[in-house]
Structures are given as structure tokens and as C-alpha cells.
């Protein structure tokens, strides 16, 4: 069995963006479920969801990347960047072939 080391954490979730916001929310028992706001849900039987609110992809990637990616990919990129920052690792501190998300 190979060893795996988690060096950093990045979170984009319905209860918070970033490790601290996420931890504070789940520690206090806050729910991320609410009325759907991203589209008109009236034609559907379910009108609640756990949406990520307050996310600005421009804080994590350039405009060109924002325009070429869909929202879940933007969430993944943002979380990966937060995890790398949280790890304290710099480019050159690791072998890029031995790193994963």
C-alpha cells in the first residue's frame, strides 16, 4: 500500500467558501439548503437545493478561464488553488507527477 499525505485543504461548499468559513458553518450546525435562486424552479416539484453562494471565480482564475469553464470546474479549480495555498508548498517543492487533488 502506498502512503498518501494530505498537505492542504480547499473548500467551495454551500455553507462556506474557504476552510475557515466551512469549518465555522459546520461547527455551528448551519445548513446550506435553501430556496433555489440560480434559476426559476417553479416548473419543478423541488424548489430547494444546496447552492454555493457568493462565489466569484475571478478571485481564483483569469477571465479567459472563467469564460471557458463551467461552474463545477470553476469550483474545482478554486478549491485546488486554496488547497495548494493552504499546504504552504511552492512550485518546485514537489514533483508534479506525484501530486493529486
Biopython code that builds the backbone (N, CA, C, O; Angstrom):
import numpy as np
from Bio.PDB.StructureBuilder import StructureBuilder

atoms = [
    (1, "UNK", "N", (0.834, -1.172, 0.000)),
    (1, "UNK", "CA", (0.000, 0.000, 0.000)),
    (1, "UNK", "C", (0.890, 1.251, 0.000)),
    (1, "UNK", "O", (1.886, 1.319, 0.720)),
    (2, "UNK", "N", (0.513, 2.229, -0.816)),
    (2, "UNK", "CA", (1.281, 3.472, -0.889)),
    (2, "UNK", "C", (0.751, 4.480, 0.117)),
    (2, "UNK", "O", (-0.448, 4.539, 0.388)),
    (3, "UNK", "N", (1.649, 5.257, 0.656)),
    (3, "UNK", "CA", (1.259, 6.289, 1.611)),
    (3, "UNK", "C", (0.755, 7.516, 0.874)),
    (3, "UNK", "O", (1.250, 7.865, -0.197)),
    (4, "UNK", "N", (-0.227, 8.157, 1.459)),
    (4, "UNK", "CA", (-0.793, 9.388, 0.929)),
    (4, "UNK", "C", (-0.726, 10.431, 2.032)),
    (4, "UNK", "O", (-1.004, 10.136, 3.194)),
    (5, "UNK", "N", (-0.363, 11.635, 1.670)),
    (5, "UNK", "CA", (-0.278, 12.722, 2.640)),
    (5, "UNK", "C", (-1.165, 13.865, 2.169)),
    (5, "UNK", "O", (-1.056, 14.317, 1.030)),
    (6, "UNK", "N", (-2.037, 14.326, 3.043)),
    (6, "UNK", "CA", (-2.860, 15.497, 2.737)),
    (6, "UNK", "C", (-2.121, 16.702, 3.296)),
    (6, "UNK", "O", (-1.886, 16.800, 4.500)),
    (7, "UNK", "N", (-1.759, 17.617, 2.407)),
    (7, "UNK", "CA", (-0.951, 18.766, 2.825)),
    (7, "UNK", "C", (-1.742, 20.058, 2.900)),
    (7, "UNK", "O", (-1.296, 21.017, 3.530)),
    (8, "UNK", "N", (-2.901, 20.101, 2.273)),
    (8, "UNK", "CA", (-3.685, 21.331, 2.279)),
    (8, "UNK", "C", (-5.145, 21.049, 2.002)),
    (8, "UNK", "O", (-5.502, 19.989, 1.488)),
    (9, "UNK", "N", (-5.988, 22.014, 2.349)),
    (9, "UNK", "CA", (-7.422, 21.856, 2.202)),
    (9, "UNK", "C", (-8.005, 23.093, 1.543)),
    (9, "UNK", "O", (-7.675, 24.218, 1.917)),
    (10, "UNK", "N", (-8.864, 22.886, 0.571)),
    (10, "UNK", "CA", (-9.595, 23.968, -0.074)),
    (10, "UNK", "C", (-11.054, 23.570, -0.183)),
    (10, "UNK", "O", (-11.363, 22.433, -0.542)),
    (11, "UNK", "N", (-11.955, 24.494, 0.123)),
    (11, "UNK", "CA", (-13.376, 24.152, 0.165)),
    (11, "UNK", "C", (-14.216, 25.184, -0.574)),
    (11, "UNK", "O", (-14.084, 26.388, -0.352)),
    (12, "UNK", "N", (-15.079, 24.694, -1.454)),
    (12, "UNK", "CA", (-16.136, 25.505, -2.057)),
    (12, "UNK", "C", (-17.414, 24.722, -1.792)),
    (12, "UNK", "O", (-17.641, 23.678, -2.404)),
    (13, "UNK", "N", (-18.242, 25.213, -0.890)),
    (13, "UNK", "CA", (-19.425, 24.455, -0.486)),
    (13, "UNK", "C", (-20.610, 25.386, -0.235)),
    (13, "UNK", "O", (-20.434, 26.601, -0.138)),
    (14, "UNK", "N", (-21.807, 24.828, -0.129)),
    (14, "UNK", "CA", (-22.979, 25.648, 0.154)),
    (14, "UNK", "C", (-22.956, 26.328, 1.524)),
    (14, "UNK", "O", (-23.709, 27.277, 1.742)),
    (15, "UNK", "N", (-22.127, 25.874, 2.437)),
    (15, "UNK", "CA", (-22.070, 26.516, 3.750)),
    (15, "UNK", "C", (-20.871, 27.436, 3.918)),
    (15, "UNK", "O", (-20.727, 28.074, 4.961)),
    (16, "UNK", "N", (-20.017, 27.515, 2.920)),
    (16, "UNK", "CA", (-18.888, 28.428, 3.025)),
    (16, "UNK", "C", (-17.825, 28.175, 1.986)),
    (16, "UNK", "O", (-17.638, 27.055, 1.510)),
    (17, "UNK", "N", (-17.137, 29.239, 1.648)),
    (17, "UNK", "CA", (-16.024, 29.167, 0.705)),
    (17, "UNK", "C", (-14.755, 29.406, 1.503)),
    (17, "UNK", "O", (-14.591, 30.452, 2.131)),
    (18, "UNK", "N", (-13.865, 28.432, 1.474)),
    (18, "UNK", "CA", (-12.644, 28.510, 2.261)),
    (18, "UNK", "C", (-12.757, 27.654, 3.507)),
    (18, "UNK", "O", (-13.846, 27.403, 4.022)),
    (19, "UNK", "N", (-11.613, 27.219, 3.970)),
    (19, "UNK", "CA", (-11.542, 26.301, 5.107)),
    (19, "UNK", "C", (-12.190, 26.876, 6.365)),
    (19, "UNK", "O", (-12.962, 26.184, 7.028)),
    (20, "UNK", "N", (-11.895, 28.106, 6.698)),
    (20, "UNK", "CA", (-12.412, 28.706, 7.940)),
    (20, "UNK", "C", (-13.927, 28.880, 7.890)),
    (20, "UNK", "O", (-14.626, 28.520, 8.837)),
    (21, "UNK", "N", (-14.440, 29.439, 6.777)),
    (21, "UNK", "CA", (-15.888, 29.647, 6.649)),
    (21, "UNK", "C", (-16.634, 28.314, 6.710)),
    (21, "UNK", "O", (-17.674, 28.204, 7.360)),
    (22, "UNK", "N", (-16.097, 27.312, 6.034)),
    (22, "UNK", "CA", (-16.706, 25.987, 6.035)),
    (22, "UNK", "C", (-16.718, 25.396, 7.444)),
    (22, "UNK", "O", (-17.750, 24.910, 7.906)),
    (23, "UNK", "N", (-15.585, 25.436, 8.117)),
    (23, "UNK", "CA", (-15.487, 24.859, 9.461)),
    (23, "UNK", "C", (-16.416, 25.572, 10.436)),
    (23, "UNK", "O", (-17.100, 24.922, 11.227)),
    (24, "UNK", "N", (-16.448, 26.899, 10.387)),
    (24, "UNK", "CA", (-17.334, 27.650, 11.279)),
    (24, "UNK", "C", (-18.791, 27.271, 11.047)),
    (24, "UNK", "O", (-19.556, 27.126, 12.000)),
    (25, "UNK", "N", (-19.175, 27.111, 9.790)),
    (25, "UNK", "CA", (-20.561, 26.768, 9.465)),
    (25, "UNK", "C", (-20.930, 25.372, 9.957)),
    (25, "UNK", "O", (-21.971, 25.190, 10.587)),
    (26, "UNK", "N", (-20.084, 24.392, 9.673)),
    (26, "UNK", "CA", (-20.454, 23.033, 10.089)),
    (26, "UNK", "C", (-20.340, 22.864, 11.602)),
    (26, "UNK", "O", (-21.074, 22.072, 12.193)),
    (27, "UNK", "N", (-19.434, 23.593, 12.228)),
    (27, "UNK", "CA", (-19.301, 23.517, 13.685)),
    (27, "UNK", "C", (-20.523, 24.082, 14.391)),
    (27, "UNK", "O", (-20.886, 23.634, 15.479)),
    (28, "UNK", "N", (-21.156, 25.071, 13.763)),
    (28, "UNK", "CA", (-22.338, 25.680, 14.373)),
    (28, "UNK", "C", (-23.632, 25.024, 13.899)),
    (28, "UNK", "O", (-24.720, 25.430, 14.308)),
    (29, "UNK", "N", (-23.519, 24.007, 13.035)),
    (29, "UNK", "CA", (-24.696, 23.282, 12.572)),
    (29, "UNK", "C", (-25.496, 23.996, 11.496)),
    (29, "UNK", "O", (-26.654, 23.655, 11.260)),
    (30, "UNK", "N", (-24.897, 24.977, 10.844)),
    (30, "UNK", "CA", (-25.608, 25.725, 9.807)),
    (30, "UNK", "C", (-25.834, 24.852, 8.573)),
    (30, "UNK", "O", (-24.957, 24.086, 8.172)),
    (31, "UNK", "N", (-27.001, 24.975, 7.986)),
    (31, "UNK", "CA", (-27.342, 24.233, 6.772)),
    (31, "UNK", "C", (-27.116, 25.114, 5.553)),
    (31, "UNK", "O", (-27.287, 26.331, 5.619)),
    (32, "UNK", "N", (-26.734, 24.501, 4.448)),
    (32, "UNK", "CA", (-26.573, 25.230, 3.197)),
    (32, "UNK", "C", (-27.772, 25.082, 2.282)),
    (32, "UNK", "O", (-27.747, 25.551, 1.144)),
    (33, "UNK", "N", (-28.818, 24.439, 2.763)),
    (33, "UNK", "CA", (-30.006, 24.200, 1.951)),
    (33, "UNK", "C", (-30.953, 25.388, 2.053)),
    (33, "UNK", "O", (-31.196, 25.912, 3.140)),
    (34, "UNK", "N", (-31.481, 25.804, 0.910)),
    (34, "UNK", "CA", (-32.434, 26.911, 0.876)),
    (34, "UNK", "C", (-33.169, 26.937, -0.450)),
    (34, "UNK", "O", (-33.007, 26.040, -1.278)),
    (35, "UNK", "N", (-33.968, 27.958, -0.646)),
    (35, "UNK", "CA", (-34.701, 28.111, -1.909)),
    (35, "UNK", "C", (-33.727, 28.282, -3.066)),
    (35, "UNK", "O", (-32.708, 28.958, -2.932)),
    (36, "UNK", "N", (-34.039, 27.676, -4.191)),
    (36, "UNK", "CA", (-33.210, 27.788, -5.394)),
    (36, "UNK", "C", (-33.280, 29.219, -5.912)),
    (36, "UNK", "O", (-34.362, 29.784, -6.075)),
    (37, "UNK", "N", (-32.105, 29.795, -6.169)),
    (37, "UNK", "CA", (-32.031, 31.177, -6.650)),
    (37, "UNK", "C", (-31.367, 31.288, -8.018)),
    (37, "UNK", "O", (-31.473, 32.330, -8.665)),
    (38, "UNK", "N", (-30.697, 30.259, -8.463)),
    (38, "UNK", "CA", (-29.940, 30.337, -9.722)),
    (38, "UNK", "C", (-30.816, 30.246, -10.969)),
    (38, "UNK", "O", (-30.389, 30.635, -12.057)),
    (39, "UNK", "N", (-32.025, 29.740, -10.820)),
    (39, "UNK", "CA", (-32.946, 29.643, -11.955)),
    (39, "UNK", "C", (-34.370, 29.556, -11.417)),
    (39, "UNK", "O", (-34.576, 29.344, -10.222)),
    (40, "UNK", "N", (-35.344, 29.718, -12.293)),
    (40, "UNK", "CA", (-36.751, 29.616, -11.921)),
    (40, "UNK", "C", (-37.093, 28.146, -11.709)),
    (40, "UNK", "O", (-37.144, 27.369, -12.663)),
    (41, "UNK", "N", (-37.323, 27.774, -10.474)),
    (41, "UNK", "CA", (-37.596, 26.373, -10.155)),
    (41, "UNK", "C", (-39.091, 26.065, -10.109)),
    (41, "UNK", "O", (-39.472, 24.935, -9.801)),
    (42, "UNK", "N", (-39.940, 27.037, -10.405)),
    (42, "UNK", "CA", (-41.391, 26.823, -10.286)),
    (42, "UNK", "C", (-41.941, 25.673, -11.134)),
    (42, "UNK", "O", (-42.926, 25.060, -10.722)),
    (43, "UNK", "N", (-41.360, 25.344, -12.299)),
    (43, "UNK", "CA", (-41.895, 24.200, -13.052)),
    (43, "UNK", "C", (-41.552, 22.836, -12.438)),
    (43, "UNK", "O", (-42.047, 21.809, -12.901)),
    (44, "UNK", "N", (-40.725, 22.822, -11.422)),
    (44, "UNK", "CA", (-40.243, 21.563, -10.861)),
    (44, "UNK", "C", (-40.855, 21.302, -9.487)),
    (44, "UNK", "O", (-41.199, 22.245, -8.775)),
    (45, "UNK", "N", (-40.995, 20.026, -9.105)),
    (45, "UNK", "CA", (-41.580, 19.728, -7.796)),
    (45, "UNK", "C", (-40.679, 20.133, -6.625)),
    (45, "UNK", "O", (-41.174, 20.412, -5.533)),
    (46, "UNK", "N", (-39.392, 20.166, -6.838)),
    (46, "UNK", "CA", (-38.460, 20.547, -5.772)),
    (46, "UNK", "C", (-37.970, 21.964, -6.008)),
    (46, "UNK", "O", (-37.541, 22.311, -7.108)),
    (47, "UNK", "N", (-38.037, 22.771, -4.975)),
    (47, "UNK", "CA", (-37.628, 24.171, -5.109)),
    (47, "UNK", "C", (-36.530, 24.548, -4.112)),
    (47, "UNK", "O", (-36.238, 25.725, -3.898)),
    (48, "UNK", "N", (-35.936, 23.524, -3.514)),
    (48, "UNK", "CA", (-34.831, 23.770, -2.593)),
    (48, "UNK", "C", (-33.590, 23.040, -3.081)),
    (48, "UNK", "O", (-33.679, 22.034, -3.784)),
    (49, "UNK", "N", (-32.434, 23.561, -2.696)),
    (49, "UNK", "CA", (-31.154, 22.953, -3.076)),
    (49, "UNK", "C", (-30.070, 23.512, -2.167)),
    (49, "UNK", "O", (-30.301, 24.455, -1.410)),
    (50, "UNK", "N", (-28.911, 22.930, -2.249)),
    (50, "UNK", "CA", (-27.742, 23.429, -1.521)),
    (50, "UNK", "C", (-26.842, 24.119, -2.544)),
    (50, "UNK", "O", (-25.926, 23.504, -3.091)),
    (51, "UNK", "N", (-27.109, 25.403, -2.799)),
    (51, "UNK", "CA", (-26.352, 26.179, -3.780)),
    (51, "UNK", "C", (-25.140, 26.831, -3.125)),
    (51, "UNK", "O", (-25.178, 27.190, -1.948)),
    (52, "UNK", "N", (-24.080, 26.979, -3.884)),
    (52, "UNK", "CA", (-22.914, 27.738, -3.432)),
    (52, "UNK", "C", (-23.196, 29.200, -3.746)),
    (52, "UNK", "O", (-23.410, 29.563, -4.903)),
    (53, "UNK", "N", (-23.196, 30.033, -2.719)),
    (53, "UNK", "CA", (-23.490, 31.454, -2.909)),
    (53, "UNK", "C", (-22.244, 32.282, -2.618)),
    (53, "UNK", "O", (-21.407, 31.901, -1.801)),
    (54, "UNK", "N", (-22.137, 33.410, -3.291)),
    (54, "UNK", "CA", (-21.032, 34.328, -3.046)),
    (54, "UNK", "C", (-19.723, 33.917, -3.691)),
    (54, "UNK", "O", (-18.666, 34.435, -3.329)),
    (55, "UNK", "N", (-19.774, 33.004, -4.632)),
    (55, "UNK", "CA", (-18.555, 32.541, -5.297)),
    (55, "UNK", "C", (-18.231, 33.449, -6.470)),
    (55, "UNK", "O", (-19.067, 33.650, -7.350)),
    (56, "UNK", "N", (-17.020, 34.001, -6.488)),
    (56, "UNK", "CA", (-16.540, 34.815, -7.609)),
    (56, "UNK", "C", (-15.345, 34.101, -8.220)),
    (56, "UNK", "O", (-14.259, 34.117, -7.642)),
    (57, "UNK", "N", (-15.524, 33.475, -9.376)),
    (57, "UNK", "CA", (-14.427, 32.716, -9.974)),
    (57, "UNK", "C", (-13.222, 33.579, -10.318)),
    (57, "UNK", "O", (-12.101, 33.077, -10.393)),
    (58, "UNK", "N", (-13.445, 34.876, -10.528)),
    (58, "UNK", "CA", (-12.338, 35.777, -10.861)),
    (58, "UNK", "C", (-11.335, 35.923, -9.722)),
    (58, "UNK", "O", (-10.224, 36.406, -9.939)),
    (59, "UNK", "N", (-11.708, 35.513, -8.516)),
    (59, "UNK", "CA", (-10.765, 35.527, -7.394)),
    (59, "UNK", "C", (-9.750, 34.390, -7.493)),
    (59, "UNK", "O", (-8.743, 34.398, -6.785)),
    (60, "UNK", "N", (-10.007, 33.408, -8.369)),
    (60, "UNK", "CA", (-9.173, 32.212, -8.426)),
    (60, "UNK", "C", (-8.579, 31.910, -9.797)),
    (60, "UNK", "O", (-7.671, 31.085, -9.909)),
    (61, "UNK", "N", (-9.084, 32.571, -10.847)),
    (61, "UNK", "CA", (-8.603, 32.289, -12.207)),
    (61, "UNK", "C", (-8.819, 33.509, -13.087)),
    (61, "UNK", "O", (-9.601, 34.401, -12.758)),
    (62, "UNK", "N", (-8.117, 33.533, -14.205)),
    (62, "UNK", "CA", (-8.255, 34.667, -15.120)),
    (62, "UNK", "C", (-9.585, 34.595, -15.871)),
    (62, "UNK", "O", (-10.234, 33.550, -15.915)),
    (63, "UNK", "N", (-9.974, 35.719, -16.456)),
    (63, "UNK", "CA", (-11.262, 35.826, -17.134)),
    (63, "UNK", "C", (-11.405, 34.827, -18.283)),
    (63, "UNK", "O", (-12.489, 34.289, -18.511)),
    (64, "UNK", "N", (-10.327, 34.585, -18.992)),
    (64, "UNK", "CA", (-10.366, 33.634, -20.109)),
    (64, "UNK", "C", (-10.750, 32.236, -19.615)),
    (64, "UNK", "O", (-11.547, 31.545, -20.248)),
    (65, "UNK", "N", (-10.178, 31.830, -18.486)),
    (65, "UNK", "CA", (-10.508, 30.526, -17.910)),
    (65, "UNK", "C", (-11.958, 30.502, -17.442)),
    (65, "UNK", "O", (-12.657, 29.505, -17.623)),
    (66, "UNK", "N", (-12.410, 31.598, -16.840)),
    (66, "UNK", "CA", (-13.807, 31.690, -16.400)),
    (66, "UNK", "C", (-14.746, 31.478, -17.585)),
    (66, "UNK", "O", (-15.723, 30.735, -17.486)),
    (67, "UNK", "N", (-14.450, 32.124, -18.688)),
    (67, "UNK", "CA", (-15.313, 32.040, -19.869)),
    (67, "UNK", "C", (-15.301, 30.658, -20.513)),
    (67, "UNK", "O", (-16.267, 30.280, -21.176)),
    (68, "UNK", "N", (-14.239, 29.913, -20.331)),
    (68, "UNK", "CA", (-14.103, 28.603, -20.985)),
    (68, "UNK", "C", (-14.486, 27.421, -20.102)),
    (68, "UNK", "O", (-14.436, 26.277, -20.553)),
    (69, "UNK", "N", (-14.860, 27.671, -18.878)),
    (69, "UNK", "CA", (-15.187, 26.573, -17.967)),
    (69, "UNK", "C", (-16.592, 26.745, -17.407)),
    (69, "UNK", "O", (-17.118, 27.856, -17.328)),
    (70, "UNK", "N", (-17.182, 25.626, -17.022)),
    (70, "UNK", "CA", (-18.489, 25.716, -16.386)),
    (70, "UNK", "C", (-18.306, 25.740, -14.868)),
    (70, "UNK", "O", (-17.205, 25.535, -14.358)),
    (71, "UNK", "N", (-19.387, 25.989, -14.171)),
    (71, "UNK", "CA", (-19.325, 26.293, -12.746)),
    (71, "UNK", "C", (-18.655, 25.212, -11.895)),
    (71, "UNK", "O", (-17.838, 25.540, -11.035)),
    (72, "UNK", "N", (-18.973, 23.946, -12.109)),
    (72, "UNK", "CA", (-18.367, 22.913, -11.258)),
    (72, "UNK", "C", (-16.857, 22.829, -11.468)),
    (72, "UNK", "O", (-16.118, 22.527, -10.530)),
    (73, "UNK", "N", (-16.398, 23.091, -12.675)),
    (73, "UNK", "CA", (-14.956, 23.125, -12.939)),
    (73, "UNK", "C", (-14.328, 24.318, -12.236)),
    (73, "UNK", "O", (-13.224, 24.213, -11.702)),
    (74, "UNK", "N", (-15.014, 25.439, -12.230)),
    (74, "UNK", "CA", (-14.523, 26.622, -11.519)),
    (74, "UNK", "C", (-14.421, 26.339, -10.023)),
    (74, "UNK", "O", (-13.457, 26.754, -9.380)),
    (75, "UNK", "N", (-15.405, 25.640, -9.466)),
    (75, "UNK", "CA", (-15.341, 25.250, -8.054)),
    (75, "UNK", "C", (-14.101, 24.394, -7.801)),
    (75, "UNK", "O", (-13.383, 24.610, -6.825)),
    (76, "UNK", "N", (-13.851, 23.426, -8.677)),
    (76, "UNK", "CA", (-12.707, 22.521, -8.511)),
    (76, "UNK", "C", (-11.383, 23.272, -8.596)),
    (76, "UNK", "O", (-10.476, 23.026, -7.801)),
    (77, "UNK", "N", (-11.269, 24.183, -9.552)),
    (77, "UNK", "CA", (-10.041, 24.978, -9.694)),
    (77, "UNK", "C", (-9.823, 25.823, -8.449)),
    (77, "UNK", "O", (-8.713, 25.883, -7.921)),
    (78, "UNK", "N", (-10.879, 26.475, -7.979)),
    (78, "UNK", "CA", (-10.765, 27.321, -6.789)),
    (78, "UNK", "C", (-10.356, 26.500, -5.570)),
    (78, "UNK", "O", (-9.468, 26.907, -4.821)),
    (79, "UNK", "N", (-10.990, 25.354, -5.365)),
    (79, "UNK", "CA", (-10.659, 24.504, -4.215)),
    (79, "UNK", "C", (-9.224, 24.002, -4.298)),
    (79, "UNK", "O", (-8.528, 23.948, -3.284)),
    (80, "UNK", "N", (-8.775, 23.635, -5.492)),
    (80, "UNK", "CA", (-7.396, 23.174, -5.668)),
    (80, "UNK", "C", (-6.406, 24.290, -5.363)),
    (80, "UNK", "O", (-5.382, 24.054, -4.721)),
    (81, "UNK", "N", (-6.702, 25.498, -5.816)),
    (81, "UNK", "CA", (-5.801, 26.627, -5.532)),
    (81, "UNK", "C", (-5.756, 26.928, -4.043)),
    (81, "UNK", "O", (-4.690, 27.215, -3.499)),
    (82, "UNK", "N", (-6.914, 26.863, -3.373)),
    (82, "UNK", "CA", (-6.938, 27.074, -1.923)),
    (82, "UNK", "C", (-6.142, 25.991, -1.210)),
    (82, "UNK", "O", (-5.415, 26.281, -0.259)),
    (83, "UNK", "N", (-6.271, 24.744, -1.659)),
    (83, "UNK", "CA", (-5.537, 23.635, -1.039)),
    (83, "UNK", "C", (-4.034, 23.808, -1.210)),
    (83, "UNK", "O", (-3.270, 23.562, -0.277)),
    (84, "UNK", "N", (-3.609, 24.227, -2.390)),
    (84, "UNK", "CA", (-2.175, 24.461, -2.615)),
    (84, "UNK", "C", (-1.668, 25.588, -1.719)),
    (84, "UNK", "O", (-0.590, 25.483, -1.134)),
    (85, "UNK", "N", (-2.446, 26.665, -1.612)),
    (85, "UNK", "CA", (-2.043, 27.772, -0.744)),
    (85, "UNK", "C", (-1.999, 27.308, 0.709)),
    (85, "UNK", "O", (-1.070, 27.648, 1.441)),
    (86, "UNK", "N", (-2.993, 26.539, 1.126)),
    (86, "UNK", "CA", (-3.053, 26.035, 2.492)),
    (86, "UNK", "C", (-1.886, 25.103, 2.804)),
    (86, "UNK", "O", (-1.433, 25.038, 3.946)),
    (87, "UNK", "N", (-1.398, 24.386, 1.798)),
    (87, "UNK", "CA", (-0.309, 23.425, 2.006)),
    (87, "UNK", "C", (1.017, 24.101, 2.331)),
    (87, "UNK", "O", (1.885, 23.511, 2.974)),
    (88, "UNK", "N", (1.165, 25.345, 1.879)),
    (88, "UNK", "CA", (2.432, 26.038, 2.079)),
    (88, "UNK", "C", (3.503, 25.624, 1.088)),
    (88, "UNK", "O", (4.638, 26.094, 1.166)),
    (89, "UNK", "N", (3.151, 24.744, 0.154)),
    (89, "UNK", "CA", (4.115, 24.308, -0.855)),
    (89, "UNK", "C", (4.225, 25.349, -1.964)),
    (89, "UNK", "O", (3.245, 26.005, -2.319)),
    (90, "UNK", "N", (5.410, 25.486, -2.493)),
    (90, "UNK", "CA", (5.646, 26.368, -3.631)),
    (90, "UNK", "C", (6.005, 25.517, -4.834)),
    (90, "UNK", "O", (6.438, 24.373, -4.692)),
    (91, "UNK", "N", (5.824, 26.082, -6.020)),
    (91, "UNK", "CA", (6.220, 25.360, -7.223)),
    (91, "UNK", "C", (7.699, 25.007, -7.099)),
    (91, "UNK", "O", (8.515, 25.859, -6.749)),
    (92, "UNK", "N", (8.035, 23.788, -7.377)),
    (92, "UNK", "CA", (9.410, 23.327, -7.229)),
    (92, "UNK", "C", (9.630, 22.539, -5.949)),
    (92, "UNK", "O", (10.634, 21.839, -5.819)),
    (93, "UNK", "N", (8.689, 22.644, -4.986)),
    (93, "UNK", "CA", (8.793, 21.886, -3.736)),
    (93, "UNK", "C", (8.327, 20.441, -3.894)),
    (93, "UNK", "O", (8.499, 19.632, -2.983)),
    (94, "UNK", "N", (7.742, 20.116, -5.040)),
    (94, "UNK", "CA", (7.145, 18.799, -5.234)),
    (94, "UNK", "C", (7.296, 18.364, -6.691)),
    (94, "UNK", "O", (7.522, 19.182, -7.583)),
    (95, "UNK", "N", (7.167, 17.078, -6.903)),
    (95, "UNK", "CA", (7.181, 16.514, -8.249)),
    (95, "UNK", "C", (5.748, 16.571, -8.782)),
    (95, "UNK", "O", (4.875, 15.903, -8.228)),
    (96, "UNK", "N", (5.475, 17.347, -9.836)),
    (96, "UNK", "CA", (4.099, 17.485, -10.328)),
    (96, "UNK", "C", (3.464, 16.170, -10.777)),
    (96, "UNK", "O", (2.242, 16.085, -10.899)),
    (97, "UNK", "N", (4.270, 15.158, -11.020)),
    (97, "UNK", "CA", (3.730, 13.855, -11.406)),
    (97, "UNK", "C", (3.252, 13.061, -10.195)),
    (97, "UNK", "O", (2.615, 12.017, -10.339)),
    (98, "UNK", "N", (3.565, 13.564, -8.996)),
    (98, "UNK", "CA", (3.205, 12.835, -7.773)),
    (98, "UNK", "C", (2.261, 13.631, -6.889)),
    (98, "UNK", "O", (2.238, 13.457, -5.671)),
    (99, "UNK", "N", (1.492, 14.494, -7.506)),
    (99, "UNK", "CA", (0.555, 15.314, -6.749)),
    (99, "UNK", "C", (-0.832, 15.117, -7.334)),
    (99, "UNK", "O", (-0.972, 14.912, -8.539)),
    (100, "UNK", "N", (-1.845, 15.176, -6.509)),
    (100, "UNK", "CA", (-3.211, 14.981, -6.980)),
    (100, "UNK", "C", (-4.190, 15.784, -6.157)),
    (100, "UNK", "O", (-3.867, 16.331, -5.102)),
    (101, "UNK", "N", (-5.375, 15.830, -6.673)),
    (101, "UNK", "CA", (-6.452, 16.547, -5.982)),
    (101, "UNK", "C", (-7.556, 15.559, -5.690)),
    (101, "UNK", "O", (-8.577, 15.928, -5.110)),
]
sb = StructureBuilder()
sb.init_structure("model")
sb.init_model(0)
sb.init_chain("A")
sb.init_seg("    ")
for serial, (resi, resn, name, xyz) in enumerate(atoms, 1):
    if name == "N":
        sb.init_residue(resn, " ", resi, " ")
    sb.init_atom(name, np.array(xyz, "f"), 0.0, 1.0, " ", f" {name:<3s}", serial, name[0])
structure = sb.get_structure()
